[in-house]
Each structure stands twice: as structure tokens, then as C-alpha cells.
Amino acid sequence: MKRSASRACILSVWAISMSIAQQGIAAEYAAGVRQMVVPSVERNTDLEVTIWYPASAGGETVLLGENVFFNGTPAMQDAPFLDGEFPLVLLSHGAGLAGRSEAMSWIATPLAQNGFIVAAPTHPGNTGPGRSAAETMKLWLRPADISDTLDAIEDSPTFQRHVASDRIGVLGLSMGGNTALSLAGAKLDPELLAGYCDTDELNPSLCDWVRMSGVDLHAMDKTTAGRDNSDPRVRFAMAIDPAPTDLFSPESLPEISIPVYVVNLGAASEIPATIQASGVAAAIHDSTYHVIEDASHHSMFGECKPGAAEIAVEEGIEDPICDDGNGTSRSAIHAQLIELTASAFHSALSPED
């Protein structure tokens, strides 16, 4: 029995290493994964949190992010932690088809392979049967989900001894990019949020859903929408195609005091205005701005399965979820994003001299 278990463990590590190697990323460690439940007083519910981490051999191989459209990424469920302390990346996902923590497994698993602990709460109401336009548009609650997750990790005997408490950053994709910038200190403007869906000029797909759901952004209780959601424990923020970028108070951006790295996907002339983040980056004193022209906003989804685009059309999904830019494969774009992200976080969260 022990020999069979050992062989299964070896195969698990091999499968994960092969998955990462196929993306052109060096697999320095095995990636373990665990789930925890974090209470949210403000949400009046619990947050489901997925945590990836550098692991020792063990655990059962599971696929995260697997569904009818996208391939999953393997990790080792409940594998033992590798000894030592590691920097922590708090990860915020987008909405819709990418509206769960597991949907970000394509980037979270390689980050764990590269020596990071990655913790991602699922923001309530952002996807699945319980998807809610009202909850999705409460953008100011998302940063609190991340801070609540960090509180729980710091209070957990299992995780606290492995987290380098002075090496914490946040990574956000799409709507999660808005969250990452908020944690850095960008403040939402409640009036801009109220008028966001007055026309279809800014975000026709999202706003059509908001209106069809009977949500009036003007009438929504936005009493705390403009609050300061910055978390002093976060040393670095990275936002990939943050959405929306045009709801922040311009006065708050120059007040951000931590380094920020902003990435846009697609040719500059084709990036939608609500995602175009060059102006936001320019307003932040310590910022880096980068464009990946061969990508698209949909490049942040997992790799599409054969026939996924056709299934999406049949199910009434109008967004081209399997389209990237200029014929570049999604796996190649993912490899570029993973390398860029890992390098940025290694540099920003390096130990203090």
C-alpha cells in the first residue's frame, strides 16, 4: 500500500510539473492547495477561500477551474506545506465566467510553484447560480473580502508560520484589478459609480445585465462606497486589465504610497475606455505600466476546451471567450503573464536588507 501511495504521489508531482513546464514556466516547487472558510461581518456570510502554496510530496491531485468551457490546472489537495516562510499574494478574481477563485488556478498554481503562497476568496454574488448584479456592483466590498482573508490567514496556526508577514502583495484580474488598486489606496467615487450604467458607452455587456436585473445604481446604498479600503499590510499591488478604471476619485491616486504595477491586454487603440489604465498608472507616483498587445481581456480566462466557443454561443454568451489577439495562443499569453507576475512580485516582495 505504501508503495502504491508513493507512486501516486510521484505521478501527482509529475502531472503538475508537466502542466507548468508546458507553459514555459520553471516549476521550482510542487503546488499544494487547501480551502478555508472566512467569516465576513459586512457581507453577513462566509467567504470561500482557496489557498495555493509550495508543498512537499503528498495529497491527491485535483483539477481547479475545470468546467465545460475551460481546462483546469492540477494541484495537490491538502499536501503538506514545504518548510519555511514565503511571500503572500492575495488574489482577487473577476466577475462572470471568471467569478470564482478556482478560475484563477492557471496563474495561482504557477505562482505557488515559484515560491508564493496565494490566497483568493470567492467574492459573493459574482458567478454561478447565485450571481447577483447588485452584489457584483458593490465594488467597495471586494477589498474588505481580501482584508478579511488576510486576517484569517494571520490568525491561522496552519498558515501564519509559513507567511512572511512583511512580504505581502495583492494581484487582481479584471474587476479584481479594481480591487487591487482599492487596496493600494485608490478610492471609488460614488457619483461616478451611480452614473456608470446610464448609457452603454462604458460597459455595454455588464450594464445590460445590471439593467435587466432591475438594479438602479443611483438608488443603491453607496454610503460607504467612497471609503478608504487601503490595507497597510499590503506592500505591492498589481492589476491586470483592471475594470472599471474610470470610477476612481482622481484625487486619491497620487496619494497611493506603495509600488503599483498595471498591465493592459491588447493593442492600445482597442482597449476599452473603462479598462484603459494608462491614465491611472500615470497618476500614481510609484507605478509601472505595461501592455501585452497580442492578448485580449479574455486571455485571463483558462485555456478553452475544443468546442468551447460554440457552446458559449449556444448558451447565449456573446463575449468571445476563446479569442486572444493576433493569433497568439492562450497558453503562450498565460506563460508571459505568469513570468511577468512572478518576476514583479519577487522583485517587489524581496526580503528587506
N, C-alpha and C positions, 0 to 999 in steps of 0.2 A: 504493500500500500504506500509506504513511504517513497519507494522508487517511482511509482506512478505519479504521486503528487509532485515529486521533484521534476519529473519530465514535463508535467502540465505547466509547472511554474516556468520552466525554461522556455517552453513554447509561447507562454504569455509574453515574456520579456521580448522574445524574438519577434512576435507579431507586432508589438508596439514599436520596437526599434525599426522594423521594416517600414511601418507606416510613416514614421518620421523621416527615415532615410529617403523614401520616395519623394518627399517634398524638398529634398536637398538640405535638410537641417541636421546638424550633428546631434545625435542622441547621447548626451553625456550621462544621463541618469534614466532609470525606469520611472514611469509616471504612475503614482497611485491616485486613487480618488475616493472621497468619502462624502457623505451627506450629513448635514445637521439642520436642526430647526431652530430658528432665532425669533424670539418674540418681538413684535413691533407694536408699541403702545399707540403710536399715532395712526397706524393702519387698523388697529384693533383686530389683528390677525397674526398668524405666524408666517415668517419668511422661510421658504425652502432654499437652502444654500448648498451649493456644490463646491467642493474644495479639491483641487488637484495639488500634488506635492511630489518632491523627489522621494522615491521609495526604494526599500530593499525588496528582494525577491519574495513573492508571496501574493496571495489574493487571487481572485478569479477575474479573468479578462471579460470586460463588459464593453459594449459599444455605446457611446454617448452621442446624442444628436442625430441618431438614425430615425428616419421617417420615410414616408412614401416619396418625398422629393430628394432628400439629401443623404449622402453616405455618413455614417457615424465614424467616430475616432475611438480606437481602443485605449483603455486604461485598466489598471489593476485595482479592482474593488477591495477596499479595506486592507491594502497591502501595508506592511509595517513602514513607518517613517524611516528614512535614512537619518543616521545620527548627524547632529549639527544644527546650526541656525541658518535660515535662508531669508532673503528679502521677500516681502509680501506684495503681490499685485492684486488689488481689489478690482474686480472686473464687472462692468455694467453692460448688459446686453441691449439690443434694440427692441422694437415692437413688432407686432405681426408674426410672420413666419419665423423670425429670429428672436421671438419674445420670451425665451427661456434661457436659463444659464447653460443648460446642456448644449444648446445650439452653438455656443462659442467654444465647443470642445476642440475644434480644428486649430484654434490658436492657444487655448489654455493648456492642452496636453503637451505641445512642444515647449511651452514656457516652463512647465514643470520639468521636462526633460533637460532644460537649460539651467536648472538650479533655482527656480522660483516656486514659492507657494502661491497659488492663485485661488482666490475666494470670490464666488459670484452668487449673489442672491437672485432669485427669480422675482422681478418686480410684479406685484399682484395686478391682475387685470390686463396684462399686456399681450396675452396669447391664449390659444386653446378655447375650450368651451366656455370658460369664464371670462373671455376677453370683453373689456369694457372701455368704450370711448371716453367716458368720464374719468375713469381711473388712469387711463393712459395719458390723458392730458393734464393730470396733476403732476407736472414735471418737478415741482418743488419737493415732492415726497420721495423721489428716487434717491437723492443724495443721502437722505436720512436712512434709507434701506442699507446703503453702503456703510454708513457710520454705525448702525446697529449691528451689522455683520462684524465689523472690526471690534466693537465692544465684546461681542460673544467670543471671538477668537482670543482676545486678550484675557478673557475670564476662563477659558477652557484649559484645564491641565494638559489635555492631549495636544493642543496646538501651541500654547504660549511658549513652551520651552524650545520650539523649533522656529519661531518667528523672530527675526532680527527687528526689534521694536523701533529702531532708529532708521530702518530701511524699508519704508512703506510708500507705495505709489498707487495710482489709480489709472486704469485703462478703460476707455469707453468707446463703443462702436455704435454709429448711427445715433439714435436717441440716447444711448449710453454715453456718447461723446458729449452731449449736452450735460449729462450728469457729472462726468469727469470735470468739465470746466466749472460747474457749480461748486464742486468740492474744492476746487482750486481758489474759488472766491468770486467767480462771476455771478451776478445777481440777476434773476429774472425781472423783467419789467411787467407788472400785472396788466397795464393798459395795452401793451403790445400783445400779450397773450390773449387778452379779451378780444382783440380785433383780428387775430391770426386767421380765422376762417370766414371772415366777412366776404372774401372773394376766393376764387380758385387760383389766384395768381401765385401764391406762395407754395401750397402743398395740396394739389387737387385730390390726390388719392386719399390722403389722411383726412382732409377736411370733408370730403364727400361722405366718408364713413361717420365722421363726427356729426354731421347734419342728419344723416339717415338714422342715427341712433337717438336723435332728439336732444342732443347736448347743445346748450347755448353757453358759449364761453363767456359771454358778457354777464350772464346770470350766475355762473359758477362762483362759489365762495372762494375768493382768492385772498382772503385776509392775510395769510402767511406766505403768499406766493413770492413776494419780493424780499424775503428774509435772506440773511447771510447763512449759507449752507457750507461754508468752508470748514474743513476739519484740520486742525493744526498738526495732527499726526501724519498727514499726507505730505510727503516731501517733493513729489513729482507727479504731474498729470499728463496723460497722453490721450488725445481724442482723434479718432479716425472717422472721417465724414460725419462730424457732429451735426445733429439735426434736432430741433431747429437752431441755427446760429443767430437768427435775427430777432430773438426775444430777450436778449440780454441788455441790461442797462449799460449804455456806453461808458458811463462814469465809473462803473465797477471794474472794468477790465484793466485800467492802468494800476489799480490797487492790488492786483494779484502779485504775491511776493515769492511764489515758488516757480521753478522752471516748468514750462509747458511746451509740449511737442504736439503740433497739429498736422494732420495728414488729410489731404483731399484725394479722392479717387476719380480719375477721368481727365480728359482734356479740359483746360481751363475754360474754354468757351462753352463747354457742355455741362459744367457743374451747375445744378440748380441753385438759384439765389439763396434759398433757405438753408442750403448745405455749404455754400461757398464760405470758407472760413479764413481766407487770407486777411480780411479786414480785422477779424477778431484777433488773429495772431499778431498782426501789426500793432494792435493797441496794447498788447501785453509786453512789458519791458523785457522779460527773460523768456523769449519764445523762439521756437524753430518751426518753420513751415515747409512742408514737403508735398509734392504732388506725384502720384503714380498715374501717368497718363494712359497706360494700357489697361487700367482697371475700370470698374464701374461701381456704383453704390451696391449693386447686387453681388459684388465679389466678396462681400462679408458674410454671405451665406456659405454653408457647407458645399462640398462638391456635389453637383447634380448627378442623380442616377439616370441611366438611359430611359428616355421617355418622360422625364420629369416635366419638361416644358409643355409637352402635350397634355399631360394630366392637369397641370396648372390651368391651362386654357379651358379644359373641360369643367373644372371646378369654379370657373368664373374669376380666376386670379388674372388680372390684366397686366400686372408688372412682369417684365421679362426676367424672371428669377434666375435663369440659367445663362444670361448674357453677360459677358465681360467686354473688354474693349480691344479692338484691333486684332482679334483672333488669338490673343494670348490665352493660354489655358488657365483655368481657375487654380489648378494645383501650382502653377508657376507663380501666379499672383499671391497665393497664400504663402508660398515659400518666401517671397520677397517681403511680405508684411510681417511674417514671423521673425525673419532675420532682422528687419528694421526695428521691430518692437523689442526683441531680446537685447539688441545692441543698445537701444536707447535706455532701457531700464537698468542694464548692467552699468552703464556709464553714470546715470543719474543716482543710482542707489548703491554706488560703491562705498565700501567702509570709509568712515572718516579717518583722516590721517592722524 
